[in-house]
């Protein structure tokens, strides 16, 4: 019961950071004040536990119980991220970080001394809400995203990542691949709220993640011609918004044909006047599929259809279909009372690390609403505690221990 109270204490400390009191959603974007407050909270909690906190070349935070450099195979790492999508839910990301700290509390309260170091990580900018590319923290340190491209990314206010980092007191010149940080990870277990209805249908509190769908983001630039909304004949118009509407419908149609998912969730219209015909529109496409061929076919069909509006489709980021570590998944299944194993269409830092050769697996916690990236996202306290207990069991086994 004491550990249950500790989880609630951890959770209550962050529940209001970056929260919009009107919508109830969160806006914890990379290198903004709410994000920095979350990082400060994490650092304070790690210090209170005597964990050694270090940052890598991207600014990801790593807190270590023990020295990961003693063992050539590295330590056992868990954690997730603390940033959010616009008006996102409370659990996507933070549940994994809070659960990691709570699991360490359980191990210590049980008198367990791990033989291998245990690390808790807070990855920077997993959602990509500010600069458009997801999992920036893990992509940069693994070399999947070059520092030059990362620093040149711009937000909707035309602020580059380099400028944002400097404003937050960082040194962007240090940003780059960090094989030393990655090399310390012997295995990575990411606990995360489920972003769907799989566990609802199964009637289970916890599941194991074994595969991440192929997914990516594309930018669609649609040209037009600025003109007056009240004097320009319909036949004379070159309205970029019409081309944008075609792109949205093309995405839905392609997804239906290929059994995939495609979403246009962000649109920028220029010049943006109510009484002005748009001279240009930019739409951002998110596409995902259970297989690589389905994803390629989906994007190809969309590109072909938007070309009729002279639009240009450009890839911004892409993650291949990712199988998490089979041996690790099987080990978790044995430890967690044959918990169900499932794949996910959501991207995660676990997938980026897996593609870099790090053994990785995931633990999902039931979301009774089935809704994510929304204030309606939820997890019951009993299910959160079940997730913490599952993670503690896994860490105890993987790190080896004595009492």
C-alpha positions in Angstrom: 0.0 0.0 0.0 2.9 2.4 0.8 4.2 1.9 -2.8 0.7 2.5 -4.2 0.7 5.8 -2.4 4.2 6.6 -3.7 2.9 6.2 -7.3 0.0 8.6 -6.6 2.4 11.1 -5.1 4.6 11.0 -8.1 1.7 11.4 -10.4 0.1 14.3 -8.5 3.3 16.3 -8.7 3.1 16.6 -12.5 -0.6 16.4 -13.3 -0.9 20.2 -13.7 2.3 21.0 -15.6 1.5 22.2 -19.1 -2.2 21.5 -18.7 -4.8 23.7 -20.3 -7.5 24.4 -17.7 -10.1 24.8 -20.4 -9.6 21.6 -22.5 -7.8 19.5 -19.9 -5.2 18.6 -22.5 -1.4 19.0 -22.3 1.0 21.2 -24.3 4.4 20.0 -23.2 6.4 20.8 -26.3 10.2 20.3 -26.6 12.3 23.0 -25.0 9.3 25.1 -23.8 8.7 26.1 -20.2 6.4 23.1 -19.4 8.9 20.7 -20.9 11.7 22.2 -18.8 9.6 22.0 -15.7 9.0 18.3 -16.4 12.8 17.8 -16.9 13.4 19.6 -13.6 10.8 17.4 -11.8 12.5 14.3 -13.2 16.0 15.4 -12.1 14.7 16.2 -8.6 13.0 12.7 -8.3 16.2 11.0 -9.4 18.3 13.0 -7.0 16.0 12.1 -4.1 16.7 8.5 -4.9 20.4 8.9 -5.1 20.4 8.0 -8.8 23.3 9.3 -11.0 21.8 11.7 -13.6 23.6 12.4 -16.8 22.6 13.8 -20.2 23.7 12.6 -23.6 24.6 14.7 -26.6 20.9 15.3 -27.4 19.8 16.2 -23.9 18.1 12.9 -23.1 18.2 12.4 -19.4 19.5 9.1 -18.0 19.3 8.2 -14.3 21.4 5.2 -13.2 21.1 2.9 -10.1 24.6 1.4 -10.3 27.4 1.9 -12.9 26.4 0.7 -16.4 30.0 0.9 -17.5 31.1 -1.9 -15.2 29.4 -4.6 -17.2 30.4 -4.8 -20.9 26.8 -5.8 -21.8 25.4 -2.5 -20.3 22.5 -2.0 -18.0 18.8 -2.6 -18.0 17.0 0.6 -19.0 13.3 1.6 -18.7 11.4 4.9 -19.0 9.8 6.8 -21.8 9.2 10.5 -22.5 7.5 13.5 -20.8 6.5 15.7 -23.8 3.0 15.7 -25.4 1.1 16.2 -28.6 -1.1 19.4 -28.7 -3.9 19.0 -26.1 -2.7 15.4 -25.5 -3.5 13.1 -22.6 -1.8 12.7 -19.3 -0.6 9.2 -19.7 1.2 9.0 -23.1 4.8 9.1 -22.1 4.7 10.1 -18.4 3.1 6.8 -17.3 6.3 5.0 -18.4 8.6 7.4 -16.5 6.6 7.5 -13.3 6.2 3.7 -13.4 9.9 3.3 -13.8 10.6 5.4 -10.7 7.9 3.6 -8.8 9.3 0.2 -9.8 12.7 1.2 -8.5 11.0 2.1 -5.2 9.5 -1.3 -5.0 12.8 -3.0 -5.6 14.5 -1.0 -2.9 11.7 -1.5 -0.4 12.0 -5.3 -1.0 15.7 -5.1 -0.3 16.7 -6.1 -3.8 20.3 -5.3 -5.0 20.6 -5.6 -8.8 23.7 -7.2 -10.2 23.4 -5.0 -13.3 22.8 -1.3 -13.4 19.2 -0.1 -13.8 18.6 3.1 -15.8 15.6 5.3 -16.2 15.4 7.5 -19.3 13.4 10.6 -20.3 13.7 10.9 -24.0 13.5 14.4 -25.6 10.8 15.3 -28.0 9.3 11.9 -28.7 6.1 13.2 -30.1 7.6 15.7 -32.5 4.8 18.1 -31.8 7.0 21.2 -32.1 9.4 20.4 -34.9 7.5 17.8 -36.9 9.8 14.7 -36.6 9.0 12.1 -34.0 11.4 10.4 -31.6 14.1 13.1 -32.1 15.9 12.2 -28.9 16.4 8.6 -29.8 16.9 9.2 -33.6 19.7 11.7 -33.0 21.8 9.6 -30.5 21.4 6.4 -32.7 22.5 8.3 -35.8 19.1 7.9 -37.5 18.7 11.7 -37.7 21.7 13.9 -38.5 22.5 16.8 -36.1 22.5 19.2 -39.1 19.0 18.3 -40.1 17.7 18.2 -36.5 19.0 21.6 -35.6 17.6 23.1 -38.8 14.0 21.9 -38.1 11.6 24.7 -37.6 8.4 25.1 -35.6 5.2 26.9 -36.7 6.7 30.2 -35.4 9.8 29.6 -37.7 12.0 29.0 -34.7 14.7 26.4 -35.4 15.5 23.7 -33.0 19.0 25.2 -32.5 17.4 28.5 -31.5 14.9 26.8 -29.2 17.7 24.9 -27.5 19.8 28.0 -27.0 16.8 29.9 -25.5 16.4 27.0 -23.1 20.0 27.3 -22.0 21.3 24.4 -24.0 24.4 24.1 -26.3 23.1 22.8 -29.7 26.7 22.6 -30.9 27.1 19.4 -28.8 24.1 17.7 -30.4 25.0 14.5 -32.3 25.1 10.7 -32.4 26.1 9.3 -29.0 27.3 5.7 -29.3 28.5 5.8 -25.7 25.0 6.5 -24.4 23.5 3.8 -26.7 26.2 1.3 -25.8 25.2 1.5 -22.1 21.8 0.0 -22.9 21.9 -3.8 -22.5 18.1 -4.1 -22.8 15.3 -1.5 -23.0 11.8 -2.0 -21.6 9.3 0.8 -22.3 6.1 0.8 -20.4 3.4 2.8 -22.1 -0.3 3.4 -22.0 -2.1 1.3 -24.7 -3.2 3.6 -27.5 -6.2 1.5 -28.7 -8.7 -1.1 -27.5 -6.8 -4.3 -27.5 -6.7 -4.8 -23.8 -10.3 -3.7 -23.4 -11.3 -6.5 -25.7 -9.1 -9.0 -23.9 -10.2 -8.0 -20.5 -6.5 -7.7 -19.3 -4.7 -5.0 -17.5 -1.2 -5.5 -19.0 0.2 -6.7 -22.3 3.6 -7.1 -23.9 4.5 -5.3 -27.1 6.3 -7.2 -29.8 6.1 -5.2 -33.0 5.6 -1.6 -34.3 4.0 -0.9 -37.6 5.8 0.8 -40.4 5.0 4.5 -40.3 6.1 7.9 -41.3 5.3 11.6 -41.9 5.1 13.5 -45.2 4.7 17.1 -46.1 2.4 18.0 -49.0 2.9 21.4 -50.5 -0.1 22.6 -52.6 0.2 25.7 -54.8 -2.5 28.3 -55.5 -2.9 31.9 -56.5 -3.9 34.6 -54.0 -7.0 36.6 -55.0 -10.1 38.3 -53.6 -12.8 36.0 -52.2 -15.6 38.4 -53.2 -14.6 39.4 -56.8 -12.9 36.4 -58.3 -15.1 34.2 -60.4 -15.1 30.5 -59.5 -13.8 29.6 -62.9 -10.9 31.9 -62.5 -9.8 30.6 -59.1 -6.6 28.6 -58.3 -7.5 27.9 -54.7 -4.9 26.0 -52.8 -7.5 24.9 -50.2 -9.3 22.9 -52.9 -6.1 21.0 -53.6 -5.6 20.5 -49.9 -9.1 19.1 -49.6 -8.3 16.6 -52.4 -5.2 15.5 -50.5 -7.2 14.8 -47.3 -9.8 12.7 -49.3 -7.0 11.0 -51.2 -5.4 9.9 -47.9 -8.6 8.4 -46.6 -9.3 6.6 -49.9 -5.8 5.2 -50.1 -6.0 3.9 -46.5 -9.3 2.2 -47.2 -7.9 0.5 -50.3 -4.7 -0.8 -48.7 -5.9 -1.6 -45.2 -3.7 1.0 -43.7 -4.1 4.2 -41.7 -3.6 7.7 -43.2 -4.3 11.0 -41.4 -3.9 14.7 -42.3 -3.9 16.2 -38.8 -2.2 19.5 -39.5 -2.8 22.1 -42.2 -1.3 25.6 -42.8 -3.1 28.0 -45.2 -1.4 31.1 -46.6 -2.1 34.0 -46.4 -4.9 32.8 -44.0 -7.4 35.6 -44.6 -11.1 34.8 -44.4 -11.8 37.0 -47.5 -8.7 35.8 -49.4 -8.2 32.9 -51.7 -5.2 30.9 -50.5 -2.0 31.2 -52.4 -0.6 28.0 -50.8 -1.4 25.2 -48.4 0.8 22.8 -46.5 -0.7 19.6 -45.2 1.1 17.0 -43.1 0.4 13.4 -43.7 0.8 10.6 -41.1 0.6 7.1 -42.6 1.0 3.7 -41.0 0.5 0.1 -42.0 1.1 -3.4 -40.6 3.5 -4.1 -43.5 6.0 -2.2 -45.6 4.3 -3.0 -48.9 1.0 -1.6 -47.6 2.6 1.6 -46.4 4.5 2.1 -49.7 1.3 1.5 -51.7 -0.7 3.9 -49.6 1.8 6.8 -49.9 2.3 6.1 -53.6 -1.5 6.3 -54.3 -1.7 9.6 -52.3 1.2 11.1 -54.2 -0.3 10.1 -57.5 -3.7 11.7 -56.6 -2.3 15.0 -55.2 -0.1 15.4 -58.3 -3.3 16.4 -60.1 -3.3 19.6 -58.1 0.5 20.2 -58.8 1.2 19.3 -55.2 4.5 18.0 -54.1 4.8 15.3 -51.4 8.1 15.1 -49.4 9.0 12.6 -46.8 10.0 14.1 -43.5 10.6 11.0 -41.4 10.1 7.2 -41.8 10.4 4.2 -39.5 10.3 0.7 -41.0 8.2 -2.1 -39.6 10.0 -3.0 -36.4 10.1 -6.4 -34.7 11.1 -6.0 -31.1 13.5 -8.6 -29.6 11.9 -12.1 -29.8 13.9 -13.5 -26.9 13.1 -10.5 -24.7 9.4 -10.7 -25.6 9.4 -14.4 -24.8 11.1 -13.8 -21.5 8.6 -11.1 -20.5 5.7 -13.4 -21.4 7.1 -16.1 -19.1 7.6 -13.6 -16.3 4.2 -11.9 -16.6 1.9 -14.9 -16.3 1.5 -15.3 -20.1 0.3 -11.7 -20.6 -1.1 -11.2 -24.1 1.4 -10.1 -26.8 0.3 -7.5 -29.3 1.6 -5.1 -32.0 1.0 -1.4 -32.2 0.5 1.2 -34.8 2.0 3.9 -32.5 5.6 4.8 -32.8 7.9 4.7 -29.8 11.6 5.2 -28.8 11.7 1.5 -28.2 11.3 1.0 -32.0 14.1 3.5 -32.8 16.5 1.7 -30.4 15.5 -1.7 -31.7 16.3 -0.6 -35.3 19.7 0.5 -33.9 20.4 -3.1 -32.6 19.3 -2.6 -28.9 17.2 -5.5 -27.5 13.9 -3.9 -26.7 10.4 -4.8 -25.7 7.3 -3.0 -24.4 4.7 -3.3 -21.7 1.3 -1.8 -22.4 -1.2 -0.7 -19.7 -4.9 -0.9 -20.4 -6.7 2.3 -21.5 -10.4 1.9 -20.7 -11.4 4.7 -23.1 -9.4 3.3 -26.0 -8.6 7.0 -26.8 -5.2 8.5 -27.0 -3.6 11.8 -28.0 -6.6 13.4 -26.3 -7.6 14.4 -22.8 -10.0 11.4 -22.8 -6.9 9.1 -22.5 -7.0 7.3 -19.2 -5.7 4.5 -17.1 -7.4 3.2 -13.9 -5.2 3.4 -10.7 -5.4 -0.4 -10.3 -4.1 -0.9 -13.8 -1.3 1.6 -13.3 -0.3 -0.4 -10.2 -0.4 -3.6 -12.2 1.9 -2.1 -14.7 4.3 -1.0 -12.1 4.3 -4.4 -10.5 4.9 -6.0 -13.9 7.8 -3.7 -14.6 9.3 -4.3 -11.2 9.1 -8.1 -11.9 10.9 -7.7 -15.2 13.6 -5.4 -13.8 14.3 -7.8 -11.0 14.7 -10.7 -13.4 16.7 -8.9 -16.1 19.1 -7.1 -13.7 19.6 -10.2 -11.6 19.3 -9.6 -7.9 20.0 -10.7 -4.4 18.1 -10.0 -1.2 
